[in-house]
Amino acid sequence: MDITQQVEQALETIRPYLIADGGDVAIEEITSDHVVKLRLLGNCGTCKMSFMTMKAGIEQAIMKAVPEITAVEAINLSEPV
């Protein structure tokens, strides 16, 4: 299983929670230095809590399941106000 498949598998563990709130997440890119770049979709892209969801949920799930990953970034997430 390649690294993209491993990250996708990790996302599947939290995807039901995102979908339940009207959102989702998609892998945009995994860089050569193992940084995962994600796009938050639906409500996840506009929700005020998306920064927390990203850090506490998505990032944690990916980094726990795929230790080679060095960072997780949302390319369309603005910093919290």
PyMOL Python script that loads the backbone (N, CA, C, O; Angstrom):
from pymol import cmd

cmd.read_pdbstr("""\
ATOM      1  N   MET A   1       0.854  -1.182   0.000  1.00  0.00           N
ATOM      2  CA  MET A   1       0.000   0.000   0.000  1.00  0.00           C
ATOM      3  C   MET A   1       0.899   1.245   0.000  1.00  0.00           C
ATOM      4  O   MET A   1       1.794   1.372   0.836  1.00  0.00           O
ATOM      5  N   ASP A   2       0.651   2.158  -0.944  1.00  0.00           N
ATOM      6  CA  ASP A   2       1.492   3.353  -0.992  1.00  0.00           C
ATOM      7  C   ASP A   2       1.016   4.397   0.021  1.00  0.00           C
ATOM      8  O   ASP A   2      -0.024   4.236   0.661  1.00  0.00           O
ATOM      9  N   ILE A   3       1.792   5.457   0.149  1.00  0.00           N
ATOM     10  CA  ILE A   3       1.527   6.444   1.198  1.00  0.00           C
ATOM     11  C   ILE A   3       0.183   7.155   0.992  1.00  0.00           C
ATOM     12  O   ILE A   3      -0.502   7.477   1.964  1.00  0.00           O
ATOM     13  N   THR A   4      -0.194   7.399  -0.261  1.00  0.00           N
ATOM     14  CA  THR A   4      -1.487   8.040  -0.533  1.00  0.00           C
ATOM     15  C   THR A   4      -2.631   7.155  -0.060  1.00  0.00           C
ATOM     16  O   THR A   4      -3.595   7.639   0.533  1.00  0.00           O
ATOM     17  N   GLN A   5      -2.521   5.867  -0.324  1.00  0.00           N
ATOM     18  CA  GLN A   5      -3.552   4.922   0.131  1.00  0.00           C
ATOM     19  C   GLN A   5      -3.617   4.879   1.654  1.00  0.00           C
ATOM     20  O   GLN A   5      -4.703   4.793   2.227  1.00  0.00           O
ATOM     21  N   GLN A   6      -2.467   4.940   2.306  1.00  0.00           N
ATOM     22  CA  GLN A   6      -2.437   4.928   3.770  1.00  0.00           C
ATOM     23  C   GLN A   6      -3.117   6.171   4.345  1.00  0.00           C
ATOM     24  O   GLN A   6      -3.870   6.085   5.315  1.00  0.00           O
ATOM     25  N   VAL A   7      -2.842   7.330   3.736  1.00  0.00           N
ATOM     26  CA  VAL A   7      -3.462   8.575   4.195  1.00  0.00           C
ATOM     27  C   VAL A   7      -4.968   8.509   3.942  1.00  0.00           C
ATOM     28  O   VAL A   7      -5.761   8.900   4.800  1.00  0.00           O
ATOM     29  N   GLU A   8      -5.360   8.019   2.778  1.00  0.00           N
ATOM     30  CA  GLU A   8      -6.791   7.902   2.451  1.00  0.00           C
ATOM     31  C   GLU A   8      -7.490   6.981   3.454  1.00  0.00           C
ATOM     32  O   GLU A   8      -8.611   7.257   3.882  1.00  0.00           O
ATOM     33  N   GLN A   9      -6.828   5.899   3.822  1.00  0.00           N
ATOM     34  CA  GLN A   9      -7.389   4.966   4.802  1.00  0.00           C
ATOM     35  C   GLN A   9      -7.565   5.659   6.166  1.00  0.00           C
ATOM     36  O   GLN A   9      -8.566   5.441   6.848  1.00  0.00           O
ATOM     37  N   ALA A  10      -6.597   6.485   6.555  1.00  0.00           N
ATOM     38  CA  ALA A  10      -6.704   7.235   7.810  1.00  0.00           C
ATOM     39  C   ALA A  10      -7.872   8.219   7.741  1.00  0.00           C
ATOM     40  O   ALA A  10      -8.606   8.386   8.716  1.00  0.00           O
ATOM     41  N   LEU A  11      -8.042   8.865   6.597  1.00  0.00           N
ATOM     42  CA  LEU A  11      -9.153   9.803   6.439  1.00  0.00           C
ATOM     43  C   LEU A  11     -10.502   9.098   6.533  1.00  0.00           C
ATOM     44  O   LEU A  11     -11.473   9.671   7.025  1.00  0.00           O
ATOM     45  N   GLU A  12     -10.561   7.868   6.066  1.00  0.00           N
ATOM     46  CA  GLU A  12     -11.817   7.108   6.125  1.00  0.00           C
ATOM     47  C   GLU A  12     -12.289   6.901   7.569  1.00  0.00           C
ATOM     48  O   GLU A  12     -13.485   6.731   7.809  1.00  0.00           O
ATOM     49  N   THR A  13     -11.361   6.914   8.530  1.00  0.00           N
ATOM     50  CA  THR A  13     -11.757   6.707   9.923  1.00  0.00           C
ATOM     51  C   THR A  13     -12.492   7.916  10.494  1.00  0.00           C
ATOM     52  O   THR A  13     -13.293   7.776  11.418  1.00  0.00           O
ATOM     53  N   ILE A  14     -12.226   9.106   9.946  1.00  0.00           N
ATOM     54  CA  ILE A  14     -12.893  10.300  10.466  1.00  0.00           C
ATOM     55  C   ILE A  14     -13.901  10.893   9.490  1.00  0.00           C
ATOM     56  O   ILE A  14     -14.688  11.764   9.859  1.00  0.00           O
ATOM     57  N   ARG A  15     -13.878  10.426   8.253  1.00  0.00           N
ATOM     58  CA  ARG A  15     -14.780  10.970   7.230  1.00  0.00           C
ATOM     59  C   ARG A  15     -16.262  10.918   7.626  1.00  0.00           C
ATOM     60  O   ARG A  15     -16.982  11.876   7.344  1.00  0.00           O
ATOM     61  N   PRO A  16     -16.751   9.842   8.267  1.00  0.00           N
ATOM     62  CA  PRO A  16     -18.174   9.821   8.649  1.00  0.00           C
ATOM     63  C   PRO A  16     -18.573  10.994   9.547  1.00  0.00           C
ATOM     64  O   PRO A  16     -19.699  11.484   9.457  1.00  0.00           O
ATOM     65  N   TYR A  17     -17.666  11.444  10.408  1.00  0.00           N
ATOM     66  CA  TYR A  17     -17.952  12.570  11.296  1.00  0.00           C
ATOM     67  C   TYR A  17     -18.016  13.874  10.502  1.00  0.00           C
ATOM     68  O   TYR A  17     -18.852  14.736  10.777  1.00  0.00           O
ATOM     69  N   LEU A  18     -17.136  14.011   9.527  1.00  0.00           N
ATOM     70  CA  LEU A  18     -17.141  15.203   8.681  1.00  0.00           C
ATOM     71  C   LEU A  18     -18.417  15.254   7.840  1.00  0.00           C
ATOM     72  O   LEU A  18     -19.062  16.297   7.731  1.00  0.00           O
ATOM     73  N   ILE A  19     -18.767  14.122   7.252  1.00  0.00           N
ATOM     74  CA  ILE A  19     -19.956  14.043   6.406  1.00  0.00           C
ATOM     75  C   ILE A  19     -21.221  14.316   7.221  1.00  0.00           C
ATOM     76  O   ILE A  19     -22.154  14.950   6.727  1.00  0.00           O
ATOM     77  N   ALA A  20     -21.252  13.843   8.458  1.00  0.00           N
ATOM     78  CA  ALA A  20     -22.415  14.067   9.329  1.00  0.00           C
ATOM     79  C   ALA A  20     -22.657  15.563   9.557  1.00  0.00           C
ATOM     80  O   ALA A  20     -23.789  15.986   9.789  1.00  0.00           O
ATOM     81  N   ASP A  21     -21.583  16.358   9.489  1.00  0.00           N
ATOM     82  CA  ASP A  21     -21.709  17.805   9.665  1.00  0.00           C
ATOM     83  C   ASP A  21     -21.757  18.547   8.330  1.00  0.00           C
ATOM     84  O   ASP A  21     -21.639  19.772   8.295  1.00  0.00           O
ATOM     85  N   GLY A  22     -21.929  17.811   7.238  1.00  0.00           N
ATOM     86  CA  GLY A  22     -22.056  18.435   5.920  1.00  0.00           C
ATOM     87  C   GLY A  22     -20.738  18.788   5.266  1.00  0.00           C
ATOM     88  O   GLY A  22     -20.697  19.638   4.376  1.00  0.00           O
ATOM     89  N   GLY A  23     -19.671  18.156   5.689  1.00  0.00           N
ATOM     90  CA  GLY A  23     -18.358  18.456   5.119  1.00  0.00           C
ATOM     91  C   GLY A  23     -17.658  17.209   4.629  1.00  0.00           C
ATOM     92  O   GLY A  23     -18.213  16.111   4.667  1.00  0.00           O
ATOM     93  N   ASP A  24     -16.441  17.389   4.172  1.00  0.00           N
ATOM     94  CA  ASP A  24     -15.597  16.279   3.741  1.00  0.00           C
ATOM     95  C   ASP A  24     -14.189  16.838   3.556  1.00  0.00           C
ATOM     96  O   ASP A  24     -13.946  18.025   3.774  1.00  0.00           O
ATOM     97  N   VAL A  25     -13.280  15.982   3.158  1.00  0.00           N
ATOM     98  CA  VAL A  25     -11.892  16.376   2.954  1.00  0.00           C
ATOM     99  C   VAL A  25     -11.340  15.583   1.772  1.00  0.00           C
ATOM    100  O   VAL A  25     -11.703  14.426   1.563  1.00  0.00           O
ATOM    101  N   ALA A  26     -10.461  16.218   1.006  1.00  0.00           N
ATOM    102  CA  ALA A  26      -9.851  15.547  -0.141  1.00  0.00           C
ATOM    103  C   ALA A  26      -8.349  15.809  -0.130  1.00  0.00           C
ATOM    104  O   ALA A  26      -7.905  16.901   0.226  1.00  0.00           O
ATOM    105  N   ILE A  27      -7.577  14.809  -0.519  1.00  0.00           N
ATOM    106  CA  ILE A  27      -6.128  14.962  -0.627  1.00  0.00           C
ATOM    107  C   ILE A  27      -5.833  15.740  -1.905  1.00  0.00           C
ATOM    108  O   ILE A  27      -6.244  15.338  -2.993  1.00  0.00           O
ATOM    109  N   GLU A  28      -5.119  16.853  -1.767  1.00  0.00           N
ATOM    110  CA  GLU A  28      -4.687  17.632  -2.930  1.00  0.00           C
ATOM    111  C   GLU A  28      -3.329  17.138  -3.398  1.00  0.00           C
ATOM    112  O   GLU A  28      -3.083  16.982  -4.593  1.00  0.00           O
ATOM    113  N   GLU A  29      -2.436  16.890  -2.410  1.00  0.00           N
ATOM    114  CA  GLU A  29      -1.062  16.562  -2.755  1.00  0.00           C
ATOM    115  C   GLU A  29      -0.367  15.983  -1.531  1.00  0.00           C
ATOM    116  O   GLU A  29      -0.692  16.328  -0.395  1.00  0.00           O
ATOM    117  N   ILE A  30       0.587  15.105  -1.777  1.00  0.00           N
ATOM    118  CA  ILE A  30       1.522  14.682  -0.732  1.00  0.00           C
ATOM    119  C   ILE A  30       2.896  15.003  -1.295  1.00  0.00           C
ATOM    120  O   ILE A  30       3.321  14.415  -2.289  1.00  0.00           O
ATOM    121  N   THR A  31       3.586  15.935  -0.658  1.00  0.00           N
ATOM    122  CA  THR A  31       4.858  16.421  -1.187  1.00  0.00           C
ATOM    123  C   THR A  31       5.966  15.383  -0.983  1.00  0.00           C
ATOM    124  O   THR A  31       5.796  14.394  -0.270  1.00  0.00           O
ATOM    125  N   SER A  32       7.098  15.639  -1.627  1.00  0.00           N
ATOM    126  CA  SER A  32       8.233  14.717  -1.519  1.00  0.00           C
ATOM    127  C   SER A  32       8.784  14.642  -0.100  1.00  0.00           C
ATOM    128  O   SER A  32       9.407  13.646   0.270  1.00  0.00           O
ATOM    129  N   ASP A  33       8.560  15.690   0.703  1.00  0.00           N
ATOM    130  CA  ASP A  33       9.004  15.653   2.097  1.00  0.00           C
ATOM    131  C   ASP A  33       7.873  15.239   3.045  1.00  0.00           C
ATOM    132  O   ASP A  33       7.904  15.532   4.240  1.00  0.00           O
ATOM    133  N   HIS A  34       6.873  14.548   2.476  1.00  0.00           N
ATOM    134  CA  HIS A  34       5.778  13.917   3.226  1.00  0.00           C
ATOM    135  C   HIS A  34       4.863  14.890   3.969  1.00  0.00           C
ATOM    136  O   HIS A  34       4.425  14.618   5.087  1.00  0.00           O
ATOM    137  N   VAL A  35       4.582  16.021   3.334  1.00  0.00           N
ATOM    138  CA  VAL A  35       3.578  16.944   3.851  1.00  0.00           C
ATOM    139  C   VAL A  35       2.279  16.672   3.089  1.00  0.00           C
ATOM    140  O   VAL A  35       2.248  16.705   1.859  1.00  0.00           O
ATOM    141  N   VAL A  36       1.215  16.405   3.839  1.00  0.00           N
ATOM    142  CA  VAL A  36      -0.092  16.154   3.221  1.00  0.00           C
ATOM    143  C   VAL A  36      -0.812  17.493   3.091  1.00  0.00           C
ATOM    144  O   VAL A  36      -0.965  18.226   4.067  1.00  0.00           O
ATOM    145  N   LYS A  37      -1.251  17.800   1.871  1.00  0.00           N
ATOM    146  CA  LYS A  37      -2.024  19.020   1.631  1.00  0.00           C
ATOM    147  C   LYS A  37      -3.448  18.602   1.309  1.00  0.00           C
ATOM    148  O   LYS A  37      -3.701  17.860   0.360  1.00  0.00           O
ATOM    149  N   LEU A  38      -4.373  19.098   2.127  1.00  0.00           N
ATOM    150  CA  LEU A  38      -5.778  18.711   2.013  1.00  0.00           C
ATOM    151  C   LEU A  38      -6.639  19.903   1.611  1.00  0.00           C
ATOM    152  O   LEU A  38      -6.292  21.058   1.857  1.00  0.00           O
ATOM    153  N   ARG A  39      -7.764  19.590   0.987  1.00  0.00           N
ATOM    154  CA  ARG A  39      -8.787  20.599   0.714  1.00  0.00           C
ATOM    155  C   ARG A  39     -10.008  20.236   1.553  1.00  0.00           C
ATOM    156  O   ARG A  39     -10.543  19.132   1.447  1.00  0.00           O
ATOM    157  N   LEU A  40     -10.443  21.182   2.391  1.00  0.00           N
ATOM    158  CA  LEU A  40     -11.650  20.973   3.186  1.00  0.00           C
ATOM    159  C   LEU A  40     -12.844  21.320   2.312  1.00  0.00           C
ATOM    160  O   LEU A  40     -12.873  22.370   1.670  1.00  0.00           O
ATOM    161  N   LEU A  41     -13.828  20.429   2.293  1.00  0.00           N
ATOM    162  CA  LEU A  41     -14.977  20.562   1.403  1.00  0.00           C
ATOM    163  C   LEU A  41     -16.260  20.816   2.178  1.00  0.00           C
ATOM    164  O   LEU A  41     -16.351  20.514   3.368  1.00  0.00           O
ATOM    165  N   GLY A  42     -17.252  21.375   1.492  1.00  0.00           N
ATOM    166  CA  GLY A  42     -18.563  21.594   2.101  1.00  0.00           C
ATOM    167  C   GLY A  42     -18.457  22.480   3.328  1.00  0.00           C
ATOM    168  O   GLY A  42     -17.717  23.463   3.329  1.00  0.00           O
ATOM    169  N   ASN A  43     -19.192  22.135   4.366  1.00  0.00           N
ATOM    170  CA  ASN A  43     -19.194  22.927   5.596  1.00  0.00           C
ATOM    171  C   ASN A  43     -17.821  23.010   6.245  1.00  0.00           C
ATOM    172  O   ASN A  43     -17.540  23.971   6.962  1.00  0.00           O
ATOM    173  N   CYS A  44     -16.963  22.028   6.012  1.00  0.00           N
ATOM    174  CA  CYS A  44     -15.626  22.048   6.630  1.00  0.00           C
ATOM    175  C   CYS A  44     -14.786  23.216   6.110  1.00  0.00           C
ATOM    176  O   CYS A  44     -13.892  23.694   6.809  1.00  0.00           O
ATOM    177  N   GLY A  45     -15.064  23.671   4.901  1.00  0.00           N
ATOM    178  CA  GLY A  45     -14.313  24.784   4.339  1.00  0.00           C
ATOM    179  C   GLY A  45     -14.721  26.129   4.907  1.00  0.00           C
ATOM    180  O   GLY A  45     -13.954  27.088   4.815  1.00  0.00           O
ATOM    181  N   THR A  46     -15.919  26.228   5.497  1.00  0.00           N
ATOM    182  CA  THR A  46     -16.417  27.511   5.980  1.00  0.00           C
ATOM    183  C   THR A  46     -16.695  27.534   7.484  1.00  0.00           C
ATOM    184  O   THR A  46     -16.956  28.598   8.045  1.00  0.00           O
ATOM    185  N   CYS A  47     -16.642  26.391   8.131  1.00  0.00           N
ATOM    186  CA  CYS A  47     -16.972  26.297   9.556  1.00  0.00           C
ATOM    187  C   CYS A  47     -15.927  27.012  10.412  1.00  0.00           C
ATOM    188  O   CYS A  47     -14.728  26.901  10.158  1.00  0.00           O
ATOM    189  N   LYS A  48     -16.384  27.744  11.422  1.00  0.00           N
ATOM    190  CA  LYS A  48     -15.468  28.447  12.330  1.00  0.00           C
ATOM    191  C   LYS A  48     -14.605  27.474  13.133  1.00  0.00           C
ATOM    192  O   LYS A  48     -13.525  27.842  13.595  1.00  0.00           O
ATOM    193  N   MET A  49     -15.069  26.247  13.301  1.00  0.00           N
ATOM    194  CA  MET A  49     -14.328  25.260  14.082  1.00  0.00           C
ATOM    195  C   MET A  49     -13.417  24.393  13.207  1.00  0.00           C
ATOM    196  O   MET A  49     -12.798  23.456  13.711  1.00  0.00           O
ATOM    197  N   SER A  50     -13.328  24.685  11.923  1.00  0.00           N
ATOM    198  CA  SER A  50     -12.560  23.818  11.026  1.00  0.00           C
ATOM    199  C   SER A  50     -11.080  23.768  11.386  1.00  0.00           C
ATOM    200  O   SER A  50     -10.428  22.751  11.149  1.00  0.00           O
ATOM    201  N   PHE A  51     -10.533  24.847  11.954  1.00  0.00           N
ATOM    202  CA  PHE A  51      -9.131  24.810  12.371  1.00  0.00           C
ATOM    203  C   PHE A  51      -8.932  23.753  13.457  1.00  0.00           C
ATOM    204  O   PHE A  51      -7.955  23.005  13.431  1.00  0.00           O
ATOM    205  N   MET A  52      -9.868  23.697  14.412  1.00  0.00           N
ATOM    206  CA  MET A  52      -9.779  22.693  15.479  1.00  0.00           C
ATOM    207  C   MET A  52     -10.001  21.286  14.918  1.00  0.00           C
ATOM    208  O   MET A  52      -9.311  20.343  15.305  1.00  0.00           O
ATOM    209  N   THR A  53     -10.950  21.153  14.021  1.00  0.00           N
ATOM    210  CA  THR A  53     -11.194  19.855  13.389  1.00  0.00           C
ATOM    211  C   THR A  53      -9.938  19.388  12.673  1.00  0.00           C
ATOM    212  O   THR A  53      -9.569  18.216  12.741  1.00  0.00           O
ATOM    213  N   MET A  54      -9.294  20.305  11.997  1.00  0.00           N
ATOM    214  CA  MET A  54      -8.079  19.992  11.250  1.00  0.00           C
ATOM    215  C   MET A  54      -6.981  19.519  12.192  1.00  0.00           C
ATOM    216  O   MET A  54      -6.366  18.480  11.954  1.00  0.00           O
ATOM    217  N   LYS A  55      -6.728  20.273  13.262  1.00  0.00           N
ATOM    218  CA  LYS A  55      -5.630  19.943  14.180  1.00  0.00           C
ATOM    219  C   LYS A  55      -5.941  18.730  15.053  1.00  0.00           C
ATOM    220  O   LYS A  55      -5.122  17.818  15.164  1.00  0.00           O
ATOM    221  N   ALA A  56      -7.111  18.717  15.669  1.00  0.00           N
ATOM    222  CA  ALA A  56      -7.419  17.680  16.656  1.00  0.00           C
ATOM    223  C   ALA A  56      -7.908  16.389  16.020  1.00  0.00           C
ATOM    224  O   ALA A  56      -7.742  15.316  16.599  1.00  0.00           O
ATOM    225  N   GLY A  57      -8.499  16.474  14.855  1.00  0.00           N
ATOM    226  CA  GLY A  57      -9.072  15.278  14.252  1.00  0.00           C
ATOM    227  C   GLY A  57      -8.277  14.764  13.070  1.00  0.00           C
ATOM    228  O   GLY A  57      -7.675  13.691  13.125  1.00  0.00           O
ATOM    229  N   ILE A  58      -8.282  15.534  12.011  1.00  0.00           N
ATOM    230  CA  ILE A  58      -7.703  15.085  10.745  1.00  0.00           C
ATOM    231  C   ILE A  58      -6.193  14.866  10.864  1.00  0.00           C
ATOM    232  O   ILE A  58      -5.686  13.797  10.523  1.00  0.00           O
ATOM    233  N   GLU A  59      -5.483  15.881  11.347  1.00  0.00           N
ATOM    234  CA  GLU A  59      -4.022  15.777  11.451  1.00  0.00           C
ATOM    235  C   GLU A  59      -3.616  14.618  12.360  1.00  0.00           C
ATOM    236  O   GLU A  59      -2.718  13.843  12.030  1.00  0.00           O
ATOM    237  N   GLN A  60      -4.279  14.510  13.493  1.00  0.00           N
ATOM    238  CA  GLN A  60      -3.952  13.449  14.451  1.00  0.00           C
ATOM    239  C   GLN A  60      -4.186  12.065  13.845  1.00  0.00           C
ATOM    240  O   GLN A  60      -3.358  11.169  14.010  1.00  0.00           O
ATOM    241  N   ALA A  61      -5.303  11.885  13.149  1.00  0.00           N
ATOM    242  CA  ALA A  61      -5.618  10.586  12.548  1.00  0.00           C
ATOM    243  C   ALA A  61      -4.584  10.199  11.499  1.00  0.00           C
ATOM    244  O   ALA A  61      -4.153   9.048  11.439  1.00  0.00           O
ATOM    245  N   ILE A  62      -4.188  11.163  10.674  1.00  0.00           N
ATOM    246  CA  ILE A  62      -3.215  10.866   9.617  1.00  0.00           C
ATOM    247  C   ILE A  62      -1.847  10.552  10.208  1.00  0.00           C
ATOM    248  O   ILE A  62      -1.223   9.557   9.840  1.00  0.00           O
ATOM    249  N   MET A  63      -1.380  11.397  11.123  1.00  0.00           N
ATOM    250  CA  MET A  63      -0.024  11.217  11.654  1.00  0.00           C
ATOM    251  C   MET A  63       0.096   9.967  12.525  1.00  0.00           C
ATOM    252  O   MET A  63       1.175   9.381  12.622  1.00  0.00           O
ATOM    253  N   LYS A  64      -0.987   9.562  13.150  1.00  0.00           N
ATOM    254  CA  LYS A  64      -0.973   8.330  13.937  1.00  0.00           C
ATOM    255  C   LYS A  64      -0.921   7.109  13.014  1.00  0.00           C
ATOM    256  O   LYS A  64      -0.199   6.150  13.287  1.00  0.00           O
ATOM    257  N   ALA A  65      -1.682   7.152  11.933  1.00  0.00           N
ATOM    258  CA  ALA A  65      -1.767   6.004  11.023  1.00  0.00           C
ATOM    259  C   ALA A  65      -0.570   5.910  10.069  1.00  0.00           C
ATOM    260  O   ALA A  65      -0.189   4.818   9.647  1.00  0.00           O
ATOM    261  N   VAL A  66       0.018   7.066   9.734  1.00  0.00           N
ATOM    262  CA  VAL A  66       1.108   7.091   8.749  1.00  0.00           C
ATOM    263  C   VAL A  66       2.265   7.902   9.343  1.00  0.00           C
ATOM    264  O   VAL A  66       2.367   9.106   9.104  1.00  0.00           O
ATOM    265  N   PRO A  67       3.135   7.245  10.115  1.00  0.00           N
ATOM    266  CA  PRO A  67       4.211   7.945  10.826  1.00  0.00           C
ATOM    267  C   PRO A  67       5.185   8.701   9.922  1.00  0.00           C
ATOM    268  O   PRO A  67       5.866   9.617  10.383  1.00  0.00           O
ATOM    269  N   GLU A  68       5.259   8.331   8.645  1.00  0.00           N
ATOM    270  CA  GLU A  68       6.178   9.013   7.724  1.00  0.00           C
ATOM    271  C   GLU A  68       5.745  10.451   7.431  1.00  0.00           C
ATOM    272  O   GLU A  68       6.561  11.269   7.007  1.00  0.00           O
ATOM    273  N   ILE A  69       4.480  10.757   7.654  1.00  0.00           N
ATOM    274  CA  ILE A  69       3.964  12.093   7.372  1.00  0.00           C
ATOM    275  C   ILE A  69       4.574  13.086   8.365  1.00  0.00           C
ATOM    276  O   ILE A  69       4.569  12.856   9.574  1.00  0.00           O
ATOM    277  N   THR A  70       5.100  14.194   7.832  1.00  0.00           N
ATOM    278  CA  THR A  70       5.756  15.186   8.687  1.00  0.00           C
ATOM    279  C   THR A  70       4.841  16.338   9.059  1.00  0.00           C
ATOM    280  O   THR A  70       5.054  16.980  10.087  1.00  0.00           O
ATOM    281  N   ALA A  71       3.815  16.618   8.238  1.00  0.00           N
ATOM    282  CA  ALA A  71       2.882  17.713   8.523  1.00  0.00           C
ATOM    283  C   ALA A  71       1.611  17.517   7.708  1.00  0.00           C
ATOM    284  O   ALA A  71       1.600  16.826   6.689  1.00  0.00           O
ATOM    285  N   VAL A  72       0.545  18.144   8.184  1.00  0.00           N
ATOM    286  CA  VAL A  72      -0.738  18.116   7.483  1.00  0.00           C
ATOM    287  C   VAL A  72      -1.218  19.552   7.386  1.00  0.00           C
ATOM    288  O   VAL A  72      -1.291  20.257   8.393  1.00  0.00           O
ATOM    289  N   GLU A  73      -1.549  19.993   6.165  1.00  0.00           N
ATOM    290  CA  GLU A  73      -1.985  21.368   5.951  1.00  0.00           C
ATOM    291  C   GLU A  73      -3.281  21.369   5.154  1.00  0.00           C
ATOM    292  O   GLU A  73      -3.487  20.529   4.278  1.00  0.00           O
ATOM    293  N   ALA A  74      -4.141  22.314   5.465  1.00  0.00           N
ATOM    294  CA  ALA A  74      -5.333  22.529   4.659  1.00  0.00           C
ATOM    295  C   ALA A  74      -5.045  23.721   3.759  1.00  0.00           C
ATOM    296  O   ALA A  74      -4.746  24.812   4.245  1.00  0.00           O
ATOM    297  N   ILE A  75      -5.133  23.521   2.464  1.00  0.00           N
ATOM    298  CA  ILE A  75      -4.732  24.584   1.536  1.00  0.00           C
ATOM    299  C   ILE A  75      -5.779  25.697   1.448  1.00  0.00           C
ATOM    300  O   ILE A  75      -5.474  26.793   0.979  1.00  0.00           O
ATOM    301  N   ASN A  76      -7.004  25.426   1.893  1.00  0.00           N
ATOM    302  CA  ASN A  76      -8.052  26.440   1.808  1.00  0.00           C
ATOM    303  C   ASN A  76      -8.599  26.837   3.175  1.00  0.00           C
ATOM    304  O   ASN A  76      -9.742  27.280   3.291  1.00  0.00           O
ATOM    305  N   LEU A  77      -7.785  26.677   4.197  1.00  0.00           N
ATOM    306  CA  LEU A  77      -8.215  27.006   5.559  1.00  0.00           C
ATOM    307  C   LEU A  77      -7.551  28.295   6.003  1.00  0.00           C
ATOM    308  O   LEU A  77      -6.324  28.401   6.027  1.00  0.00           O
ATOM    309  N   SER A  78      -8.369  29.266   6.351  1.00  0.00           N
ATOM    310  CA  SER A  78      -7.786  30.508   6.863  1.00  0.00           C
ATOM    311  C   SER A  78      -7.585  30.349   8.370  1.00  0.00           C
ATOM    312  O   SER A  78      -8.322  29.626   9.040  1.00  0.00           O
ATOM    313  N   GLU A  79      -6.593  31.026   8.869  1.00  0.00           N
ATOM    314  CA  GLU A  79      -6.288  30.951  10.302  1.00  0.00           C
ATOM    315  C   GLU A  79      -7.470  31.480  11.112  1.00  0.00           C
ATOM    316  O   GLU A  79      -8.189  32.362  10.641  1.00  0.00           O
ATOM    317  N   PRO A  80      -7.682  30.963  12.307  1.00  0.00           N
ATOM    318  CA  PRO A  80      -8.804  31.432  13.127  1.00  0.00           C
ATOM    319  C   PRO A  80      -8.630  32.894  13.510  1.00  0.00           C
ATOM    320  O   PRO A  80      -7.512  33.384  13.663  1.00  0.00           O
ATOM    321  N   VAL A  81      -9.735  33.567  13.659  1.00  0.00           N
ATOM    322  CA  VAL A  81      -9.715  35.010  13.957  1.00  0.00           C
ATOM    323  C   VAL A  81      -9.569  35.218  15.463  1.00  0.00           C
ATOM    324  O   VAL A  81      -9.530  36.357  15.928  1.00  0.00           O
TER     325      VAL A  81
END
""", "prot")
cmd.dss("prot")
cmd.show_as("cartoon", "prot")
cmd.util.cbc("prot")
cmd.orient("prot")
